Amino acid sequence: MDIISKTQDGITTEIVDMPRATMKEASVLRKILLEDIQSGCKKLIVDITKCEFIDSTFLGSLVISLKAIKSLGGNLKLVGIHKEVETMFLLTRLDKVFQSYPTSEEAIISFI
């Protein structure tokens, strides 16, 4: 699994570089995000632009990470939700929970 980590102006971006994100990838992503949060990151972006499919366990990892960072006064934002993936967010009403942006640049600006 390829997750590319970038930090700019105190904002960490985790880029999920794969077309399908399922249970196997969910545990790895959760571990990376929780490590980011435990190391003091309060501004976190998860870029899922390349994900054409995510399953419920992957969504769960995002929710767990969002709760963890919010409890410390931070925020996690999403970038690049595909149409197919957007349907899952709408059905689970997580579109009301997560802030999402079309590009990383827009997500970064939203933190400033």
ZIMOPE-V764928 format. One record per residue. N is the residue number from 1. SS is DSSP state (A for helix, B for strand, O for the rest). D_CENTER is the distance of its C-alpha to the mean C-alpha in whole Angstrom. Layout:
BEGIN
N|SS|D_CENTER ; N|SS|D_CENTER
END
This chain:
BEGIN
1|O|15 ; 2|O|14 ; 3|B|11 ; 4|B|12 ; 5|B|12 ; 6|B|13 ; 7|B|14 ; 8|B|16 ; 9|O|18 ; 10|O|16 ; 11|B|13 ; 12|B|11 ; 13|B|8 ; 14|B|7 ; 15|B|8 ; 16|B|8 ; 17|O|12 ; 18|O|14 ; 19|O|15 ; 20|B|14 ; 21|B|12 ; 22|O|14 ; 23|A|15 ; 24|A|16 ; 25|A|13 ; 26|A|11 ; 27|A|13 ; 28|A|13 ; 29|A|9 ; 30|A|10 ; 31|A|12 ; 32|A|11 ; 33|A|8 ; 34|A|11 ; 35|A|14 ; 36|A|12 ; 37|A|12 ; 38|A|16 ; 39|O|17 ; 40|O|17 ; 41|O|13 ; 42|O|13 ; 43|B|11 ; 44|B|8 ; 45|B|6 ; 46|B|3 ; 47|B|6 ; 48|O|7 ; 49|O|10 ; 50|O|12 ; 51|O|11 ; 52|O|14 ; 53|B|14 ; 54|B|12 ; 55|O|14 ; 56|A|14 ; 57|A|13 ; 58|A|10 ; 59|A|9 ; 60|A|11 ; 61|A|9 ; 62|A|6 ; 63|A|9 ; 64|A|11 ; 65|A|8 ; 66|A|8 ; 67|A|12 ; 68|A|13 ; 69|A|12 ; 70|A|13 ; 71|A|16 ; 72|O|17 ; 73|O|17 ; 74|O|13 ; 75|B|10 ; 76|B|6 ; 77|B|6 ; 78|B|5 ; 79|B|7 ; 80|O|10 ; 81|O|10 ; 82|O|13 ; 83|A|16 ; 84|A|16 ; 85|A|13 ; 86|A|13 ; 87|A|16 ; 88|A|15 ; 89|A|13 ; 90|A|16 ; 91|A|18 ; 92|O|16 ; 93|O|16 ; 94|A|12 ; 95|A|13 ; 96|A|15 ; 97|O|12 ; 98|O|9 ; 99|B|10 ; 100|B|9 ; 101|B|11 ; 102|O|13 ; 103|O|13 ; 104|A|11 ; 105|A|15 ; 106|A|14 ; 107|A|11 ; 108|A|13 ; 109|A|16 ; 110|A|15 ; 111|A|15 ; 112|O|18
END
